[in-house]
Amino acid sequence: MASKKEKIFEVACPDCAAMLRIDASTGLVISHTPAPRKRMFEDMEAAAQAMREREDRKESIFRQSIDAEKNKADLLEKKFAEALRKAKDAPDVKPLREFDLD
């Protein structure tokens, strides 16, 4: 058995591009070499631009939340008035219970 040459296949993972070394006789993975990580940004200027855009987006979201809080009291008051109007318009009917059906 020692005279047989071991067959080892190198296969690239189609999902992550990692290299796998697989033993042909057992079908088990012998080693795994992860794919090189891709850079998020090509240069510092692109990274700085992305940070500025993120800061602008955070500021915009903050301003929207402030406006929503300012209008929150008016909105709740209008919703309450509408619910009160619906309650007054609805007939005052006693709920039917199963006990009443007997």
Biopython code that builds the backbone (N, CA, C, O; Angstrom):
import numpy as np
from Bio.PDB.StructureBuilder import StructureBuilder

atoms = [
    (1, "MET", "N", (0.808, -1.174, 0.000)),
    (1, "MET", "CA", (0.000, 0.000, 0.000)),
    (1, "MET", "C", (0.863, 1.253, 0.000)),
    (1, "MET", "O", (0.461, 2.282, -0.542)),
    (2, "ALA", "N", (2.024, 1.177, 0.591)),
    (2, "ALA", "CA", (2.884, 2.338, 0.650)),
    (2, "ALA", "C", (3.399, 2.711, -0.728)),
    (2, "ALA", "O", (3.807, 3.853, -0.942)),
    (3, "SER", "N", (3.392, 1.770, -1.671)),
    (3, "SER", "CA", (3.898, 2.054, -3.008)),
    (3, "SER", "C", (2.893, 2.859, -3.832)),
    (3, "SER", "O", (3.278, 3.532, -4.787)),
    (4, "LYS", "N", (1.615, 2.795, -3.473)),
    (4, "LYS", "CA", (0.627, 3.580, -4.200)),
    (4, "LYS", "C", (0.829, 5.056, -3.907)),
    (4, "LYS", "O", (1.057, 5.458, -2.766)),
    (5, "LYS", "N", (0.742, 5.845, -4.954)),
    (5, "LYS", "CA", (0.860, 7.289, -4.779)),
    (5, "LYS", "C", (-0.498, 7.833, -4.357)),
    (5, "LYS", "O", (-1.521, 7.524, -4.968)),
    (6, "GLU", "N", (-0.494, 8.632, -3.321)),
    (6, "GLU", "CA", (-1.740, 9.215, -2.850)),
    (6, "GLU", "C", (-2.244, 10.210, -3.887)),
    (6, "GLU", "O", (-1.483, 11.023, -4.413)),
    (7, "LYS", "N", (-3.542, 10.129, -4.170)),
    (7, "LYS", "CA", (-4.133, 11.087, -5.094)),
    (7, "LYS", "C", (-4.840, 12.166, -4.289)),
    (7, "LYS", "O", (-5.740, 11.891, -3.495)),
    (8, "ILE", "N", (-4.416, 13.374, -4.514)),
    (8, "ILE", "CA", (-5.005, 14.524, -3.826)),
    (8, "ILE", "C", (-5.450, 15.516, -4.890)),
    (8, "ILE", "O", (-4.686, 15.902, -5.774)),
    (9, "PHE", "N", (-6.693, 15.907, -4.774)),
    (9, "PHE", "CA", (-7.255, 16.882, -5.706)),
    (9, "PHE", "C", (-7.309, 18.249, -5.047)),
    (9, "PHE", "O", (-7.610, 18.380, -3.861)),
    (10, "GLU", "N", (-7.009, 19.269, -5.853)),
    (10, "GLU", "CA", (-7.194, 20.643, -5.397)),
    (10, "GLU", "C", (-8.404, 21.198, -6.116)),
    (10, "GLU", "O", (-8.470, 21.208, -7.345)),
    (11, "VAL", "N", (-9.356, 21.657, -5.332)),
    (11, "VAL", "CA", (-10.612, 22.145, -5.890)),
    (11, "VAL", "C", (-10.870, 23.546, -5.350)),
    (11, "VAL", "O", (-10.666, 23.820, -4.167)),
    (12, "ALA", "N", (-11.324, 24.429, -6.242)),
    (12, "ALA", "CA", (-11.691, 25.782, -5.825)),
    (12, "ALA", "C", (-13.177, 25.804, -5.495)),
    (12, "ALA", "O", (-14.001, 25.314, -6.267)),
    (13, "CYS", "N", (-13.510, 26.368, -4.358)),
    (13, "CYS", "CA", (-14.900, 26.479, -3.945)),
    (13, "CYS", "C", (-15.598, 27.505, -4.843)),
    (13, "CYS", "O", (-15.119, 28.631, -4.973)),
    (14, "PRO", "N", (-16.720, 27.133, -5.464)),
    (14, "PRO", "CA", (-17.392, 28.077, -6.352)),
    (14, "PRO", "C", (-18.065, 29.226, -5.607)),
    (14, "PRO", "O", (-18.348, 30.264, -6.206)),
    (15, "ASP", "N", (-18.321, 29.060, -4.334)),
    (15, "ASP", "CA", (-18.997, 30.092, -3.562)),
    (15, "ASP", "C", (-18.031, 31.140, -3.026)),
    (15, "ASP", "O", (-18.241, 32.338, -3.215)),
    (16, "CYS", "N", (-16.975, 30.690, -2.359)),
    (16, "CYS", "CA", (-16.070, 31.637, -1.697)),
    (16, "CYS", "C", (-14.678, 31.699, -2.328)),
    (16, "CYS", "O", (-13.852, 32.505, -1.901)),
    (17, "ALA", "N", (-14.407, 30.882, -3.313)),
    (17, "ALA", "CA", (-13.129, 30.844, -4.027)),
    (17, "ALA", "C", (-11.973, 30.342, -3.159)),
    (17, "ALA", "O", (-10.813, 30.617, -3.466)),
    (18, "ALA", "N", (-12.266, 29.622, -2.100)),
    (18, "ALA", "CA", (-11.220, 29.028, -1.268)),
    (18, "ALA", "C", (-10.707, 27.770, -1.965)),
    (18, "ALA", "O", (-11.425, 27.159, -2.756)),
    (19, "MET", "N", (-9.466, 27.384, -1.673)),
    (19, "MET", "CA", (-8.874, 26.185, -2.251)),
    (19, "MET", "C", (-8.990, 25.041, -1.240)),
    (19, "MET", "O", (-8.595, 25.174, -0.082)),
    (20, "LEU", "N", (-9.538, 23.923, -1.701)),
    (20, "LEU", "CA", (-9.700, 22.742, -0.864)),
    (20, "LEU", "C", (-8.812, 21.636, -1.403)),
    (20, "LEU", "O", (-8.773, 21.410, -2.613)),
    (21, "ARG", "N", (-8.097, 20.942, -0.522)),
    (21, "ARG", "CA", (-7.316, 19.771, -0.915)),
    (21, "ARG", "C", (-8.061, 18.559, -0.396)),
    (21, "ARG", "O", (-8.294, 18.426, 0.805)),
    (22, "ILE", "N", (-8.436, 17.665, -1.321)),
    (22, "ILE", "CA", (-9.283, 16.524, -0.983)),
    (22, "ILE", "C", (-8.551, 15.230, -1.310)),
    (22, "ILE", "O", (-7.978, 15.079, -2.389)),
    (23, "ASP", "N", (-8.581, 14.297, -0.359)),
    (23, "ASP", "CA", (-7.995, 12.975, -0.563)),
    (23, "ASP", "C", (-8.963, 12.164, -1.416)),
    (23, "ASP", "O", (-10.140, 12.044, -1.077)),
    (24, "ALA", "N", (-8.471, 11.605, -2.522)),
    (24, "ALA", "CA", (-9.333, 10.882, -3.458)),
    (24, "ALA", "C", (-9.840, 9.570, -2.872)),
    (24, "ALA", "O", (-10.975, 9.177, -3.143)),
    (25, "SER", "N", (-9.047, 8.904, -2.097)),
    (25, "SER", "CA", (-9.461, 7.595, -1.594)),
    (25, "SER", "C", (-10.520, 7.702, -0.487)),
    (25, "SER", "O", (-11.435, 6.880, -0.433)),
    (26, "THR", "N", (-10.408, 8.694, 0.385)),
    (26, "THR", "CA", (-11.366, 8.814, 1.486)),
    (26, "THR", "C", (-12.444, 9.859, 1.210)),
    (26, "THR", "O", (-13.529, 9.797, 1.787)),
    (27, "GLY", "N", (-12.156, 10.802, 0.345)),
    (27, "GLY", "CA", (-13.113, 11.862, 0.051)),
    (27, "GLY", "C", (-13.164, 12.939, 1.116)),
    (27, "GLY", "O", (-14.084, 13.756, 1.133)),
    (28, "LEU", "N", (-12.184, 12.946, 2.001)),
    (28, "LEU", "CA", (-12.158, 13.927, 3.083)),
    (28, "LEU", "C", (-11.288, 15.115, 2.712)),
    (28, "LEU", "O", (-10.352, 14.991, 1.922)),
    (29, "VAL", "N", (-11.604, 16.259, 3.285)),
    (29, "VAL", "CA", (-10.829, 17.471, 3.065)),
    (29, "VAL", "C", (-9.571, 17.398, 3.910)),
    (29, "VAL", "O", (-9.635, 17.231, 5.128)),
    (30, "ILE", "N", (-8.426, 17.524, 3.251)),
    (30, "ILE", "CA", (-7.147, 17.477, 3.956)),
    (30, "ILE", "C", (-6.779, 18.866, 4.466)),
    (30, "ILE", "O", (-6.367, 19.032, 5.614)),
    (31, "SER", "N", (-6.935, 19.862, 3.593)),
    (31, "SER", "CA", (-6.619, 21.231, 4.013)),
    (31, "SER", "C", (-7.529, 22.210, 3.298)),
    (31, "SER", "O", (-8.131, 21.919, 2.264)),
    (32, "HIS", "N", (-7.598, 23.380, 3.900)),
    (32, "HIS", "CA", (-8.452, 24.450, 3.388)),
    (32, "HIS", "C", (-7.640, 25.736, 3.389)),
    (32, "HIS", "O", (-7.097, 26.128, 4.422)),
    (33, "THR", "N", (-7.554, 26.392, 2.242)),
    (33, "THR", "CA", (-6.866, 27.672, 2.145)),
    (33, "THR", "C", (-7.916, 28.725, 1.809)),
    (33, "THR", "O", (-8.479, 28.701, 0.714)),
    (34, "PRO", "N", (-8.187, 29.641, 2.721)),
    (34, "PRO", "CA", (-9.228, 30.634, 2.451)),
    (34, "PRO", "C", (-8.835, 31.561, 1.307)),
    (34, "PRO", "O", (-7.653, 31.790, 1.049)),
    (35, "ALA", "N", (-9.843, 32.082, 0.635)),
    (35, "ALA", "CA", (-9.614, 33.010, -0.467)),
    (35, "ALA", "C", (-9.094, 34.324, 0.089)),
    (35, "ALA", "O", (-9.416, 34.691, 1.219)),
    (36, "PRO", "N", (-8.301, 35.026, -0.683)),
    (36, "PRO", "CA", (-7.829, 36.334, -0.200)),
    (36, "PRO", "C", (-9.002, 37.291, -0.053)),
    (36, "PRO", "O", (-9.907, 37.324, -0.887)),
    (37, "ARG", "N", (-8.968, 38.058, 1.008)),
    (37, "ARG", "CA", (-10.063, 38.991, 1.276)),
    (37, "ARG", "C", (-9.989, 40.168, 0.311)),
    (37, "ARG", "O", (-8.918, 40.686, -0.005)),
    (38, "LYS", "N", (-11.168, 40.565, -0.142)),
    (38, "LYS", "CA", (-11.239, 41.703, -1.044)),
    (38, "LYS", "C", (-11.225, 42.980, -0.227)),
    (38, "LYS", "O", (-11.751, 43.032, 0.885)),
    (39, "ARG", "N", (-10.622, 43.997, -0.787)),
    (39, "ARG", "CA", (-10.595, 45.282, -0.120)),
    (39, "ARG", "C", (-11.956, 45.940, -0.250)),
    (39, "ARG", "O", (-12.617, 45.843, -1.284)),
    (40, "MET", "N", (-12.354, 46.601, 0.806)),
    (40, "MET", "CA", (-13.622, 47.292, 0.768)),
    (40, "MET", "C", (-13.523, 48.552, -0.090)),
    (40, "MET", "O", (-14.446, 48.877, -0.836)),
    (41, "PHE", "N", (-12.416, 49.244, 0.022)),
    (41, "PHE", "CA", (-12.190, 50.477, -0.723)),
    (41, "PHE", "C", (-10.837, 50.397, -1.407)),
    (41, "PHE", "O", (-9.887, 49.820, -0.876)),
    (42, "GLU", "N", (-10.766, 50.973, -2.571)),
    (42, "GLU", "CA", (-9.515, 50.934, -3.334)),
    (42, "GLU", "C", (-8.469, 51.897, -2.773)),
    (42, "GLU", "O", (-7.278, 51.586, -2.769)),
    (43, "ASP", "N", (-8.909, 53.061, -2.302)),
    (43, "ASP", "CA", (-7.954, 54.026, -1.766)),
    (43, "ASP", "C", (-8.584, 54.767, -0.584)),
    (43, "ASP", "O", (-9.763, 54.586, -0.282)),
    (44, "MET", "N", (-7.806, 55.579, 0.058)),
    (44, "MET", "CA", (-8.263, 56.304, 1.243)),
    (44, "MET", "C", (-9.325, 57.345, 0.894)),
    (44, "MET", "O", (-10.205, 57.628, 1.708)),
    (45, "GLU", "N", (-9.251, 57.914, -0.304)),
    (45, "GLU", "CA", (-10.235, 58.927, -0.702)),
    (45, "GLU", "C", (-11.631, 58.317, -0.797)),
    (45, "GLU", "O", (-12.610, 58.934, -0.377)),
    (46, "ALA", "N", (-11.723, 57.110, -1.347)),
    (46, "ALA", "CA", (-13.021, 56.436, -1.443)),
    (46, "ALA", "C", (-13.550, 56.102, -0.048)),
    (46, "ALA", "O", (-14.751, 56.211, 0.200)),
    (47, "ALA", "N", (-12.666, 55.698, 0.859)),
    (47, "ALA", "CA", (-13.090, 55.393, 2.225)),
    (47, "ALA", "C", (-13.568, 56.655, 2.939)),
    (47, "ALA", "O", (-14.567, 56.625, 3.658)),
    (48, "ALA", "N", (-12.861, 57.756, 2.741)),
    (48, "ALA", "CA", (-13.265, 59.016, 3.365)),
    (48, "ALA", "C", (-14.607, 59.488, 2.806)),
    (48, "ALA", "O", (-15.452, 59.982, 3.553)),
    (49, "GLN", "N", (-14.804, 59.339, 1.506)),
    (49, "GLN", "CA", (-16.078, 59.720, 0.882)),
    (49, "GLN", "C", (-17.228, 58.880, 1.454)),
    (49, "GLN", "O", (-18.306, 59.404, 1.735)),
    (50, "ALA", "N", (-16.993, 57.596, 1.621)),
    (50, "ALA", "CA", (-18.021, 56.717, 2.185)),
    (50, "ALA", "C", (-18.358, 57.126, 3.617)),
    (50, "ALA", "O", (-19.525, 57.099, 4.007)),
    (51, "MET", "N", (-17.362, 57.498, 4.392)),
    (51, "MET", "CA", (-17.612, 57.944, 5.768)),
    (51, "MET", "C", (-18.417, 59.237, 5.782)),
    (51, "MET", "O", (-19.318, 59.398, 6.606)),
    (52, "ARG", "N", (-18.095, 60.172, 4.863)),
    (52, "ARG", "CA", (-18.860, 61.418, 4.799)),
    (52, "ARG", "C", (-20.308, 61.148, 4.422)),
    (52, "ARG", "O", (-21.220, 61.754, 4.985)),
    (53, "GLU", "N", (-20.523, 60.248, 3.479)),
    (53, "GLU", "CA", (-21.881, 59.902, 3.074)),
    (53, "GLU", "C", (-22.643, 59.251, 4.226)),
    (53, "GLU", "O", (-23.830, 59.515, 4.418)),
    (54, "ARG", "N", (-21.957, 58.401, 4.990)),
    (54, "ARG", "CA", (-22.590, 57.755, 6.133)),
    (54, "ARG", "C", (-22.974, 58.789, 7.187)),
    (54, "ARG", "O", (-24.050, 58.700, 7.778)),
    (55, "GLU", "N", (-22.097, 59.777, 7.427)),
    (55, "GLU", "CA", (-22.393, 60.834, 8.394)),
    (55, "GLU", "C", (-23.578, 61.672, 7.919)),
    (55, "GLU", "O", (-24.439, 62.033, 8.721)),
    (56, "ASP", "N", (-23.630, 61.984, 6.624)),
    (56, "ASP", "CA", (-24.756, 62.753, 6.086)),
    (56, "ASP", "C", (-26.059, 61.974, 6.244)),
    (56, "ASP", "O", (-27.094, 62.551, 6.576)),
    (57, "ARG", "N", (-26.009, 60.674, 6.007)),
    (57, "ARG", "CA", (-27.206, 59.838, 6.132)),
    (57, "ARG", "C", (-27.670, 59.785, 7.588)),
    (57, "ARG", "O", (-28.868, 59.870, 7.861)),
    (58, "LYS", "N", (-26.726, 59.644, 8.522)),
    (58, "LYS", "CA", (-27.089, 59.628, 9.937)),
    (58, "LYS", "C", (-27.722, 60.958, 10.345)),
    (58, "LYS", "O", (-28.701, 60.974, 11.092)),
    (59, "GLU", "N", (-27.176, 62.062, 9.865)),
    (59, "GLU", "CA", (-27.720, 63.379, 10.182)),
    (59, "GLU", "C", (-29.132, 63.522, 9.627)),
    (59, "GLU", "O", (-30.005, 64.082, 10.290)),
    (60, "SER", "N", (-29.362, 63.020, 8.417)),
    (60, "SER", "CA", (-30.685, 63.088, 7.807)),
    (60, "SER", "C", (-31.701, 62.275, 8.609)),
    (60, "SER", "O", (-32.818, 62.734, 8.847)),
    (61, "ILE", "N", (-31.321, 61.093, 9.017)),
    (61, "ILE", "CA", (-32.212, 60.244, 9.812)),
    (61, "ILE", "C", (-32.515, 60.911, 11.156)),
    (61, "ILE", "O", (-33.647, 60.852, 11.638)),
    (62, "PHE", "N", (-31.519, 61.537, 11.753)),
    (62, "PHE", "CA", (-31.718, 62.227, 13.024)),
    (62, "PHE", "C", (-32.693, 63.377, 12.862)),
    (62, "PHE", "O", (-33.578, 63.559, 13.699)),
    (63, "ARG", "N", (-32.546, 64.161, 11.793)),
    (63, "ARG", "CA", (-33.457, 65.288, 11.533)),
    (63, "ARG", "C", (-34.890, 64.789, 11.325)),
    (63, "ARG", "O", (-35.842, 65.408, 11.798)),
    (64, "GLN", "N", (-35.034, 63.670, 10.617)),
    (64, "GLN", "CA", (-36.372, 63.113, 10.401)),
    (64, "GLN", "C", (-37.001, 62.672, 11.725)),
    (64, "GLN", "O", (-38.197, 62.866, 11.941)),
    (65, "SER", "N", (-36.199, 62.084, 12.600)),
    (65, "SER", "CA", (-36.741, 61.649, 13.892)),
    (65, "SER", "C", (-37.130, 62.855, 14.749)),
    (65, "SER", "O", (-38.112, 62.786, 15.488)),
    (66, "ILE", "N", (-36.387, 63.948, 14.666)),
    (66, "ILE", "CA", (-36.741, 65.166, 15.408)),
    (66, "ILE", "C", (-38.066, 65.714, 14.895)),
    (66, "ILE", "O", (-38.934, 66.085, 15.685)),
    (67, "ASP", "N", (-38.226, 65.769, 13.560)),
    (67, "ASP", "CA", (-39.481, 66.256, 12.986)),
    (67, "ASP", "C", (-40.655, 65.364, 13.382)),
    (67, "ASP", "O", (-41.746, 65.858, 13.665)),
    (68, "ALA", "N", (-40.431, 64.062, 13.402)),
    (68, "ALA", "CA", (-41.494, 63.132, 13.794)),
    (68, "ALA", "C", (-41.892, 63.342, 15.247)),
    (68, "ALA", "O", (-43.076, 63.276, 15.578)),
    (69, "GLU", "N", (-40.922, 63.594, 16.120)),
    (69, "GLU", "CA", (-41.223, 63.834, 17.536)),
    (69, "GLU", "C", (-41.986, 65.143, 17.712)),
    (69, "GLU", "O", (-42.860, 65.234, 18.574)),
    (70, "LYS", "N", (-41.665, 66.162, 16.904)),
    (70, "LYS", "CA", (-42.380, 67.439, 17.010)),
    (70, "LYS", "C", (-43.840, 67.273, 16.618)),
    (70, "LYS", "O", (-44.720, 67.888, 17.220)),
    (71, "ASN", "N", (-44.098, 66.458, 15.626)),
    (71, "ASN", "CA", (-45.456, 66.270, 15.130)),
    (71, "ASN", "C", (-46.191, 65.134, 15.829)),
    (71, "ASN", "O", (-47.363, 64.889, 15.546)),
    (72, "LYS", "N", (-45.523, 64.448, 16.726)),
    (72, "LYS", "CA", (-46.103, 63.274, 17.366)),
    (72, "LYS", "C", (-47.329, 63.630, 18.202)),
    (72, "LYS", "O", (-48.329, 62.915, 18.160)),
    (73, "ALA", "N", (-47.268, 64.721, 18.958)),
    (73, "ALA", "CA", (-48.384, 65.113, 19.813)),
    (73, "ALA", "C", (-49.607, 65.441, 18.965)),
    (73, "ALA", "O", (-50.717, 65.023, 19.296)),
    (74, "ASP", "N", (-49.420, 66.186, 17.871)),
    (74, "ASP", "CA", (-50.545, 66.522, 16.993)),
    (74, "ASP", "C", (-51.146, 65.270, 16.369)),
    (74, "ASP", "O", (-52.367, 65.139, 16.280)),
    (75, "LEU", "N", (-50.296, 64.359, 15.941)),
    (75, "LEU", "CA", (-50.771, 63.130, 15.320)),
    (75, "LEU", "C", (-51.572, 62.288, 16.311)),
    (75, "LEU", "O", (-52.639, 61.776, 15.970)),
    (76, "LEU", "N", (-51.067, 62.143, 17.528)),
    (76, "LEU", "CA", (-51.783, 61.371, 18.545)),
    (76, "LEU", "C", (-53.113, 62.033, 18.911)),
    (76, "LEU", "O", (-54.111, 61.350, 19.143)),
    (77, "GLU", "N", (-53.120, 63.356, 18.961)),
    (77, "GLU", "CA", (-54.361, 64.073, 19.266)),
    (77, "GLU", "C", (-55.402, 63.858, 18.169)),
    (77, "GLU", "O", (-56.582, 63.672, 18.466)),
    (78, "LYS", "N", (-54.980, 63.881, 16.915)),
    (78, "LYS", "CA", (-55.894, 63.646, 15.795)),
    (78, "LYS", "C", (-56.422, 62.209, 15.818)),
    (78, "LYS", "O", (-57.605, 61.974, 15.571)),
    (79, "LYS", "N", (-55.542, 61.253, 16.115)),
    (79, "LYS", "CA", (-55.975, 59.855, 16.189)),
    (79, "LYS", "C", (-56.983, 59.659, 17.317)),
    (79, "LYS", "O", (-57.963, 58.932, 17.161)),
    (80, "PHE", "N", (-56.738, 60.312, 18.457)),
    (80, "PHE", "CA", (-57.658, 60.200, 19.581)),
    (80, "PHE", "C", (-59.013, 60.808, 19.234)),
    (80, "PHE", "O", (-60.051, 60.234, 19.562)),
    (81, "ALA", "N", (-59.012, 61.964, 18.574)),
    (81, "ALA", "CA", (-60.256, 62.620, 18.191)),
    (81, "ALA", "C", (-61.044, 61.742, 17.218)),
    (81, "ALA", "O", (-62.266, 61.640, 17.329)),
    (82, "GLU", "N", (-60.365, 61.116, 16.280)),
    (82, "GLU", "CA", (-61.020, 60.226, 15.315)),
    (82, "GLU", "C", (-61.620, 59.008, 16.027)),
    (82, "GLU", "O", (-62.753, 58.620, 15.743)),
    (83, "ALA", "N", (-60.864, 58.409, 16.950)),
    (83, "ALA", "CA", (-61.370, 57.250, 17.694)),
    (83, "ALA", "C", (-62.566, 57.652, 18.560)),
    (83, "ALA", "O", (-63.519, 56.883, 18.687)),
    (84, "LEU", "N", (-62.527, 58.838, 19.153)),
    (84, "LEU", "CA", (-63.635, 59.323, 19.968)),
    (84, "LEU", "C", (-64.878, 59.553, 19.115)),
    (84, "LEU", "O", (-65.988, 59.226, 19.533)),
    (85, "ARG", "N", (-64.697, 60.113, 17.926)),
    (85, "ARG", "CA", (-65.815, 60.334, 17.007)),
    (85, "ARG", "C", (-66.437, 59.004, 16.589)),
    (85, "ARG", "O", (-67.660, 58.875, 16.541)),
    (86, "LYS", "N", (-65.588, 58.010, 16.285)),
    (86, "LYS", "CA", (-66.096, 56.687, 15.909)),
    (86, "LYS", "C", (-66.847, 56.036, 17.067)),
    (86, "LYS", "O", (-67.865, 55.376, 16.860)),
    (87, "ALA", "N", (-66.345, 56.223, 18.275)),
    (87, "ALA", "CA", (-66.995, 55.640, 19.444)),
    (87, "ALA", "C", (-68.364, 56.276, 19.688)),
    (87, "ALA", "O", (-69.304, 55.594, 20.097)),
    (88, "LYS", "N", (-68.474, 57.584, 19.434)),
    (88, "LYS", "CA", (-69.755, 58.265, 19.622)),
    (88, "LYS", "C", (-70.756, 57.858, 18.551)),
    (88, "LYS", "O", (-71.949, 57.739, 18.833)),
    (89, "ASP", "N", (-70.281, 57.640, 17.312)),
    (89, "ASP", "CA", (-71.156, 57.272, 16.201)),
    (89, "ASP", "C", (-71.614, 55.827, 16.270)),
    (89, "ASP", "O", (-72.683, 55.489, 15.760)),
    (90, "ALA", "N", (-70.825, 54.981, 16.888)),
    (90, "ALA", "CA", (-71.161, 53.561, 16.959)),
    (90, "ALA", "C", (-72.317, 53.363, 17.938)),
    (90, "ALA", "O", (-72.372, 54.025, 18.974)),
    (91, "PRO", "N", (-73.233, 52.463, 17.619)),
    (91, "PRO", "CA", (-74.339, 52.221, 18.555)),
    (91, "PRO", "C", (-73.833, 51.563, 19.831)),
    (91, "PRO", "O", (-72.881, 50.784, 19.817)),
    (92, "ASP", "N", (-74.489, 51.896, 20.923)),
    (92, "ASP", "CA", (-74.088, 51.355, 22.221)),
    (92, "ASP", "C", (-74.790, 50.013, 22.414)),
    (92, "ASP", "O", (-75.909, 49.953, 22.924)),
    (93, "VAL", "N", (-74.121, 48.943, 22.000)),
    (93, "VAL", "CA", (-74.702, 47.606, 22.048)),
    (93, "VAL", "C", (-73.949, 46.777, 23.073)),
    (93, "VAL", "O", (-72.719, 46.766, 23.129)),
    (94, "LYS", "N", (-74.730, 46.092, 23.869)),
    (94, "LYS", "CA", (-74.137, 45.217, 24.866)),
    (94, "LYS", "C", (-73.570, 43.991, 24.140)),
    (94, "LYS", "O", (-74.264, 43.421, 23.298)),
    (95, "PRO", "N", (-72.344, 43.565, 24.434)),
    (95, "PRO", "CA", (-71.765, 42.405, 23.754)),
    (95, "PRO", "C", (-72.549, 41.134, 24.071)),
    (95, "PRO", "O", (-73.016, 40.938, 25.193)),
    (96, "LEU", "N", (-72.679, 40.293, 23.081)),
    (96, "LEU", "CA", (-73.418, 39.060, 23.222)),
    (96, "LEU", "C", (-72.501, 37.988, 23.799)),
    (96, "LEU", "O", (-71.400, 37.777, 23.291)),
    (97, "ARG", "N", (-72.943, 37.313, 24.850)),
    (97, "ARG", "CA", (-72.153, 36.269, 25.468)),
    (97, "ARG", "C", (-72.787, 34.925, 25.162)),
    (97, "ARG", "O", (-73.982, 34.851, 24.875)),
    (98, "GLU", "N", (-72.007, 33.878, 25.221)),
    (98, "GLU", "CA", (-72.537, 32.544, 24.990)),
    (98, "GLU", "C", (-73.573, 32.167, 26.045)),
    (98, "GLU", "O", (-74.501, 31.415, 25.748)),
    (99, "PHE", "N", (-73.437, 32.660, 27.239)),
    (99, "PHE", "CA", (-74.365, 32.380, 28.320)),
    (99, "PHE", "C", (-75.751, 32.937, 28.000)),
    (99, "PHE", "O", (-76.764, 32.347, 28.375)),
    (100, "ASP", "N", (-75.790, 34.096, 27.293)),
    (100, "ASP", "CA", (-77.058, 34.726, 26.948)),
    (100, "ASP", "C", (-77.823, 33.927, 25.898)),
    (100, "ASP", "O", (-79.040, 34.075, 25.789)),
    (101, "LEU", "N", (-77.144, 33.088, 25.127)),
    (101, "LEU", "CA", (-77.784, 32.332, 24.054)),
    (101, "LEU", "C", (-78.613, 31.160, 24.592)),
    (101, "LEU", "O", (-79.513, 30.688, 23.897)),
    (102, "ASP", "N", (-78.344, 30.692, 25.772)),
    (102, "ASP", "CA", (-79.055, 29.535, 26.327)),
    (102, "ASP", "C", (-80.448, 29.868, 26.767)),
    (102, "ASP", "O", (-81.167, 28.995, 27.254)),
]
sb = StructureBuilder()
sb.init_structure("model")
sb.init_model(0)
sb.init_chain("A")
sb.init_seg("    ")
for serial, (resi, resn, name, xyz) in enumerate(atoms, 1):
    if name == "N":
        sb.init_residue(resn, " ", resi, " ")
    sb.init_atom(name, np.array(xyz, "f"), 0.0, 1.0, " ", f" {name:<3s}", serial, name[0])
structure = sb.get_structure()
